[in-house]
């Protein structure tokens, strides 16, 4: 049998997450995620570790858009990542891990399963 069901972790009520700002959270396995709620209601969860510095700072990034595509720019202002895919716009070989997010009864839940595995750290 393959493809174990994703494990969902309840993180916080939707209302606790300000629009267009990141918040850090830890999954039970110790994975640090950066959670974003866009003003349009879209939710994204990405790995919180900045692949370039190795520091857990993606949650402090600046949310914006590039040609209509939602992005987060790391707090150092150098690298920008697509929120939906984790792709780094400056370096196509680098991606942030992307987690599935869902809303259950007004509570944000994040999956431990990563959509991408191409993360380079360090
Ligand atoms: S949101 Fe608290 S450490 Fe980034």
Boltz pocket constraint, residues with backbone or C-beta under 6 A from the ligand:
constraints:
  - pocket:
      binder: B
      contacts: [[A, 22], [A, 23], [A, 24], [A, 56], [A, 59], [A, 60]]
      max_distance: 6.0
